[in-house]
Amino acid sequence: MTETTTIPEPRERGPLDHPLVRAALVLLLLYVFLVGVNGLGDGFKSLGAGLLDSFFRATENPFMGLMVGVLATTLVQSSSVSTSLIVGLVAAPANPLPLANAIPMVMGANIGTTVTNTLVSMAHMGRRQEFERAFAVATCHDFFNFLAVAIFLPLEMATGYLQKSATWLSGKLTGIGGVEYDSPLKGALKATVAPIKDVLQAILPTDRLAAVALILVSGLLIYLALMLLVKTMRSFMQARVETIVSRGLYKAPAFAIVVGIVVTVMVQSSSITTSLLVPLAGAGLITLEQAFPITIGANIGTTITAALAALAATGPNARWGITIALVHFLFNLSATLFIYPIPRIREIPLNAARKLASIAVESRRWALIYVLALFYGVPLLFAGLNHLLN
C-alpha cells in the first residue's frame, strides 16, 4: 500500500503582493514617517521654551542622557524610532534638545536596541547547548555596544570630536544646498501637518494642549510608520535578505560587515538583521565569530533611519537634525574601525558573550536577571538617583 503525499496548493497572490503596490506602500509609509518627524518639531515649537527647558534639563548630565536613550529604545523595541525622535527634537524650531545632550542619547539607543535579539535567544532556553550558542551570538552585540560607549562617550566628553566632525560635515552639506533648499517634499510635509494641527486646535481648549496632542500624534505616526515599514520591507525582501545573509557568513569579515549594512538598510531594522542570526547560531549553523561582523554592520546600517528623519527637518535648526544623524553614523563607524580590526580589543565582547552564555546556561534565571537589570533596572535607577539629587 503506497502512502500518498498531499502537496499544499500555492497561496494565491493578493493585490498587496504586486511589486508596484509594495513599492507604493513603502513610499507612503516613508512619507507618513516624515510627517510624524515634522509634526514633532512643530508641536515642540508650539509648547514654548520655558516648559521645554525644564523638561530636558535632566539630559544635561551625559550619563542620564545615555540612560534615557537606553530606556526609551528598550521600551519601543527600536533604535530607529528613538533616534528618529531625537533627530526631530534636535531639529525642531524651538530647539528643545541641544545637540550636546542628544549625543549620549543616540549612544544609549545603540545599547537599547540589542535587547530584541537577546529576548529572541530566550526561545532556545529549553535546549542547553542550543541556548548557549544562541545567547552568545545575541549578547555579543550587547557587549560590542557597551564597549563602544565605554570608549567613545568619555572621549566625546573630553574632546567633542563627534560633535565637531558632524558639525563640520553638516556645514559642508548645507553649503551645497542640501539643507537650505526649500524642496517640494518639505512644502508637502508642512501642508500635511497644518490641517492636523488645525483640527487639534479646534477640538482642544488651549493651544498648549493642542501642542501636546500634536507631539503625541506625531510620535504615534513615527512609531506606526516605522513598524509597518519594517514589516513590509521584511516580507518583501525576506527571501533576498536570507540569501544575502547566508552568503555573507562564509566571506571575509569586511564583506560580512557590508552584508550587515546592506540588509539593515533593506529592512530598516538592525533588530531583524541580528535576530536572523540567533536561530542559526542555536542550530549550530554559524559560529559566534561568523555572526559578529554582520551584527557590527547592522549597527552602521541602522543609522540610515536617522538620516531619513533629518529630511523632514525645516526651519533654522534643520542643520542640527543632519548633524545628530551624522553623529550617530560617525559613532558606529568609529566603534567598528577601532574595535574590530584589533584582535585583543575584538576579543573583549566575544569573550564576555561566551562567559555570560556559560553562566546563563547553568542557571537560566541569570539570563532573565541580565535583561531586566541592564536594560530596565539600571536606567530606572539612574533616573531615580538623578531625581533625588536634583
C-alpha positions as CSV (number, residue, x, y, z in Angstrom):
1,M,0.0,0.0,0.0
2,T,1.5,3.2,-1.1
3,E,1.3,6.4,1.0
4,T,0.1,9.4,-0.8
5,T,1.6,12.8,-0.1
6,T,-0.6,15.9,-0.1
7,I,1.0,18.8,-1.8
8,P,-0.2,22.1,-0.4
9,E,-1.7,24.4,-3.0
10,P,0.3,27.6,-3.6
11,R,-1.1,30.7,-1.8
12,E,-3.0,33.0,-4.1
13,R,-1.2,36.2,-4.6
14,G,-3.2,39.2,-3.3
15,P,-3.1,42.7,-4.6
16,L,-0.6,43.7,-1.9
17,D,1.9,41.1,-3.3
18,H,2.4,43.1,-6.5
19,P,5.9,44.8,-6.5
20,L,4.5,48.1,-7.6
21,V,1.9,48.1,-4.9
22,R,4.6,47.2,-2.3
23,A,6.8,50.0,-3.6
24,A,3.9,52.5,-3.4
25,L,3.2,51.3,0.2
26,V,6.8,51.8,1.2
27,L,6.8,55.3,-0.2
28,L,3.6,56.1,1.6
29,L,4.9,54.8,4.9
30,L,8.1,56.8,4.5
31,Y,6.0,59.9,3.9
32,V,3.9,59.2,7.0
33,F,7.1,58.8,8.9
34,L,8.4,62.1,7.7
35,V,5.1,63.8,8.5
36,G,5.5,62.5,12.1
37,V,9.0,63.9,12.4
38,N,7.9,67.3,11.0
39,G,4.9,67.4,13.3
40,L,7.0,66.5,16.3
41,G,9.1,69.6,15.7
42,D,6.1,71.8,15.1
43,G,4.5,70.5,18.4
44,F,7.5,71.3,20.5
45,K,7.8,74.8,18.9
46,S,4.2,75.5,20.0
47,L,4.9,74.4,23.6
48,G,7.2,77.3,24.3
49,A,10.8,77.4,25.5
50,G,10.2,77.6,29.3
51,L,8.5,74.2,29.6
52,L,11.0,72.6,27.2
53,D,14.0,73.8,29.2
54,S,12.7,72.2,32.4
55,F,11.6,69.0,30.6
56,F,15.0,68.3,29.0
57,R,17.2,69.7,31.8
58,A,17.9,66.1,33.1
59,T,19.7,65.3,29.9
60,E,22.4,67.9,30.6
61,N,24.0,65.0,32.6
62,P,25.6,62.8,29.8
63,F,25.1,59.6,31.8
64,M,21.4,60.5,32.3
65,G,21.1,61.1,28.6
66,L,22.7,57.8,28.0
67,M,20.2,56.1,30.3
68,V,17.3,57.9,28.6
69,G,18.4,56.6,25.3
70,V,18.7,53.0,26.6
71,L,15.3,53.0,28.3
72,A,13.4,54.7,25.5
73,T,14.8,52.3,23.0
74,T,14.1,49.2,25.1
75,L,10.5,50.4,25.6
76,V,9.7,50.9,21.9
77,Q,12.0,47.9,20.9
78,S,13.5,50.0,18.1
79,S,16.5,52.3,17.9
80,S,15.1,53.6,14.6
81,V,12.1,55.0,16.4
82,S,14.1,56.6,19.3
83,T,16.8,58.1,17.1
84,S,14.2,59.5,14.7
85,L,12.5,61.1,17.7
86,I,15.9,62.5,18.8
87,V,16.5,63.9,15.3
88,G,13.1,65.6,15.4
89,L,13.8,67.2,18.8
90,V,17.2,68.4,17.9
91,A,16.0,69.9,14.6
92,A,12.8,71.4,16.0
93,P,12.5,75.2,15.5
94,A,12.2,75.6,19.3
95,N,15.4,73.6,19.7
96,P,14.0,71.6,22.7
97,L,17.0,69.2,22.8
98,P,20.5,70.7,22.5
99,L,22.9,68.7,20.3
100,A,25.4,68.0,23.1
101,N,22.6,66.5,25.2
102,A,21.4,64.3,22.3
103,I,24.8,62.7,21.6
104,P,24.7,60.4,24.7
105,M,21.1,59.6,23.9
106,V,21.9,58.2,20.5
107,M,24.7,56.1,22.1
108,G,22.1,54.8,24.6
109,A,19.8,53.9,21.7
110,N,22.6,51.7,20.3
111,I,22.6,49.7,23.6
112,G,18.8,49.6,23.9
113,T,18.2,48.1,20.5
114,T,20.2,45.0,21.4
115,V,17.5,43.8,23.8
116,T,15.4,42.4,20.9
117,N,17.9,39.8,19.8
118,T,18.7,38.9,23.4
119,L,15.0,38.3,24.0
120,V,14.8,36.2,20.8
121,S,17.6,34.0,22.2
122,M,15.4,33.1,25.2
123,A,13.2,30.9,22.9
124,H,16.1,28.4,22.9
125,M,16.2,28.1,26.7
126,G,14.8,24.6,26.7
127,R,17.9,23.1,25.0
128,R,21.1,23.6,26.8
129,Q,23.7,23.7,24.0
130,E,21.4,25.4,21.6
131,F,20.7,28.2,24.2
132,E,24.4,28.7,24.9
133,R,25.2,29.2,21.3
134,A,22.2,31.5,20.6
135,F,22.7,33.6,23.8
136,A,26.3,34.2,23.0
137,V,25.5,35.4,19.5
138,A,22.8,37.7,20.8
139,T,24.8,39.2,23.6
140,C,28.0,39.8,21.6
141,H,26.0,42.7,20.1
142,D,25.3,44.0,23.6
143,F,28.9,43.8,24.7
144,F,30.2,45.4,21.5
145,N,27.9,48.4,22.1
146,F,28.8,48.6,25.8
147,L,32.4,48.7,24.8
148,A,31.8,51.3,22.2
149,V,30.0,53.6,24.7
150,A,32.7,53.0,27.4
151,I,35.4,54.1,24.9
152,F,33.7,56.9,22.9
153,L,31.4,58.6,25.5
154,P,34.4,59.7,27.7
155,L,36.3,60.6,24.5
156,E,33.4,62.7,23.3
157,M,33.1,64.4,26.7
158,A,36.8,65.2,26.7
159,T,37.3,66.3,23.1
160,G,33.8,66.7,21.4
161,Y,35.2,65.1,18.3
162,L,31.9,63.6,17.2
163,Q,30.0,66.8,17.6
164,K,32.8,68.8,15.9
165,S,33.2,66.3,13.0
166,A,29.5,66.0,12.4
167,T,29.0,69.8,12.6
168,W,31.7,70.3,10.0
169,L,30.2,67.7,7.7
170,S,26.7,69.1,8.1
171,G,28.1,72.5,7.3
172,K,29.5,71.1,4.0
173,L,26.1,69.6,3.2
174,T,24.4,72.9,4.0
175,G,27.0,74.6,1.7
176,I,25.9,72.6,-1.3
177,G,22.3,73.4,-0.5
178,G,21.1,70.1,0.9
179,V,19.5,71.5,4.0
180,E,18.5,75.0,3.0
181,Y,16.9,74.1,-0.3
182,D,13.2,74.6,0.0
183,S,12.2,71.3,-1.6
184,P,8.7,70.3,-2.6
185,L,8.9,67.5,-0.1
186,K,9.2,69.9,2.8
187,G,6.4,72.0,1.4
188,A,4.2,68.9,1.2
189,L,5.1,67.9,4.8
190,K,4.1,71.3,6.1
191,A,0.9,71.2,4.1
192,T,0.0,67.8,5.6
193,V,0.9,68.7,9.2
194,A,-1.1,72.0,9.1
195,P,-4.6,70.5,8.9
196,I,-3.8,68.0,11.7
197,K,-2.6,71.0,13.8
198,D,-5.8,73.0,12.9
199,V,-8.1,70.1,13.9
200,L,-6.4,69.6,17.2
201,Q,-6.5,73.3,18.0
202,A,-10.2,73.3,17.1
203,I,-11.2,70.4,19.4
204,L,-8.9,71.2,22.3
205,P,-9.5,74.1,24.7
206,T,-5.9,75.5,24.8
207,D,-3.0,75.8,22.3
208,R,-0.8,74.1,24.9
209,L,-3.0,71.0,25.0
210,A,-3.1,71.1,21.2
211,A,0.7,71.2,21.0
212,V,0.9,68.2,23.4
213,A,-1.6,66.3,21.3
214,L,0.4,67.1,18.2
215,I,3.5,65.7,19.8
216,L,1.7,62.5,20.8
217,V,0.1,62.1,17.4
218,S,3.4,62.7,15.7
219,G,5.2,60.2,17.9
220,L,2.5,57.6,17.2
221,L,2.8,58.3,13.4
222,I,6.6,57.7,13.6
223,Y,6.2,54.5,15.6
224,L,3.4,53.0,13.4
225,A,5.0,54.1,10.1
226,L,8.4,52.5,11.0
227,M,6.8,49.3,12.4
228,L,4.7,48.9,9.3
229,L,7.6,49.8,7.1
230,V,9.8,47.2,8.7
231,K,7.1,44.6,8.3
232,T,6.5,45.5,4.7
233,M,10.2,45.5,3.8
234,R,10.8,42.3,5.7
235,S,8.0,40.4,3.8
236,F,9.0,42.0,0.5
237,M,12.7,41.2,1.0
238,Q,12.7,38.1,3.1
239,A,14.0,35.6,0.6
240,R,16.6,38.1,-0.7
241,V,17.7,39.0,2.8
242,E,18.2,35.4,3.9
243,T,20.2,34.7,0.8
244,I,22.4,37.7,1.3
245,V,23.0,36.8,5.0
246,S,23.8,33.2,4.2
247,R,26.3,34.3,1.6
248,G,27.9,36.8,3.9
249,L,28.5,34.3,6.7
250,Y,31.4,32.5,4.9
251,K,33.1,35.5,3.4
252,A,35.8,37.8,4.7
253,P,34.8,39.8,7.8
254,A,34.9,43.1,5.8
255,F,32.4,41.6,3.4
256,A,30.2,40.4,6.2
257,I,30.1,43.9,7.7
258,V,28.9,45.2,4.4
259,V,26.3,42.5,4.3
260,G,25.1,43.6,7.7
261,I,24.9,47.2,6.5
262,V,23.0,46.3,3.3
263,V,20.5,44.0,4.9
264,T,19.7,46.5,7.7
265,V,19.2,49.3,5.1
266,M,16.9,47.0,3.1
267,V,14.7,46.1,6.1
268,Q,15.1,49.3,8.1
269,S,15.8,47.4,11.3
270,S,19.0,46.3,12.9
271,S,17.0,44.1,15.2
272,I,15.8,42.0,12.3
273,T,19.3,41.5,11.0
274,T,20.7,40.4,14.3
275,S,17.7,38.3,15.2
276,L,18.1,36.4,12.0
277,L,21.5,35.2,13.2
278,V,20.3,33.9,16.6
279,P,18.3,30.8,15.5
280,L,21.1,30.0,13.0
281,A,23.6,30.1,15.9
282,G,21.3,28.0,18.1
283,A,21.1,25.3,15.4
284,G,24.9,25.3,15.1
285,L,24.9,26.5,11.5
286,I,27.0,29.6,12.3
287,T,29.7,30.4,14.8
288,L,30.0,33.4,17.1
289,E,32.9,34.7,15.0
290,Q,30.9,34.5,11.8
291,A,27.9,36.3,13.2
292,F,29.9,39.1,14.9
293,P,30.8,41.2,11.8
294,I,27.3,41.1,10.5
295,T,25.9,42.5,13.8
296,I,28.5,45.3,13.6
297,G,27.4,46.1,10.1
298,A,23.8,46.2,11.3
299,N,24.9,49.0,13.7
300,I,26.1,51.1,10.8
301,G,23.1,50.3,8.6
302,T,20.5,51.4,11.2
303,T,21.8,55.0,11.0
304,I,20.1,55.4,7.7
305,T,16.7,55.9,9.5
306,A,18.0,59.0,11.4
307,A,19.3,60.4,8.1
308,L,15.8,59.9,6.6
309,A,14.3,61.6,9.6
310,A,16.6,64.6,9.1
311,L,14.9,65.1,5.6
312,A,11.8,66.3,7.4
313,A,13.5,69.0,9.3
314,T,12.7,72.6,8.4
315,G,13.5,76.0,9.8
316,P,16.6,77.5,11.3
317,N,17.6,74.3,13.2
318,A,17.2,71.9,10.3
319,R,21.0,71.6,10.1
320,W,21.2,70.2,13.6
321,G,19.0,67.3,12.5
322,I,21.5,66.4,9.9
323,T,24.3,66.9,12.4
324,I,22.9,64.4,15.0
325,A,22.2,61.9,12.2
326,L,25.9,62.2,11.3
327,V,26.9,61.8,14.9
328,H,25.0,58.5,15.0
329,F,26.8,57.3,11.8
330,L,30.3,58.5,12.9
331,F,29.9,56.9,16.3
332,N,29.1,53.5,14.9
333,L,31.7,53.8,12.2
334,S,34.4,54.8,14.7
335,A,33.5,51.9,17.0
336,T,33.8,49.5,14.1
337,L,37.1,50.8,12.9
338,F,38.6,50.9,16.4
339,I,37.3,47.7,17.9
340,Y,37.0,45.1,15.2
341,P,40.4,45.3,13.4
342,I,42.4,44.9,16.7
343,P,42.3,41.2,17.8
344,R,42.8,41.9,21.5
345,I,40.0,44.5,21.6
346,R,37.8,42.5,19.3
347,E,38.0,39.5,21.7
348,I,36.6,41.6,24.6
349,P,32.9,41.4,23.6
350,L,33.3,37.9,22.2
351,N,34.8,36.6,25.4
352,A,32.3,38.4,27.5
353,A,29.4,36.9,25.5
354,R,30.9,33.4,25.8
355,K,31.3,33.9,29.6
356,L,27.8,35.2,30.1
357,A,26.4,32.4,28.0
358,S,28.2,29.8,30.0
359,I,26.8,31.3,33.2
360,A,23.2,31.6,31.8
361,V,23.2,28.0,30.6
362,E,24.0,26.8,34.2
363,S,21.1,28.8,35.6
364,R,18.5,30.3,33.3
365,R,17.5,32.9,35.8
366,W,20.8,34.7,35.2
367,A,19.7,35.4,31.6
368,L,16.5,37.0,32.8
369,I,18.2,39.0,35.5
370,Y,20.7,40.2,32.9
371,V,18.0,41.5,30.6
372,L,15.8,43.0,33.4
373,A,18.7,44.7,35.3
374,L,20.7,46.0,32.4
375,F,18.0,47.2,30.0
376,Y,15.4,48.3,32.5
377,G,16.7,48.3,36.1
378,V,19.9,50.4,35.6
379,P,18.3,53.2,33.6
380,L,15.4,53.5,36.1
381,L,17.9,53.5,39.0
382,F,19.9,56.4,37.3
383,A,16.6,58.2,36.7
384,G,15.7,57.9,40.4
385,L,19.1,59.0,41.6
386,N,19.1,62.0,39.3
387,H,15.6,63.0,40.6
388,L,16.8,62.7,44.2
389,L,20.0,64.7,43.6
390,N,18.2,67.4,41.8
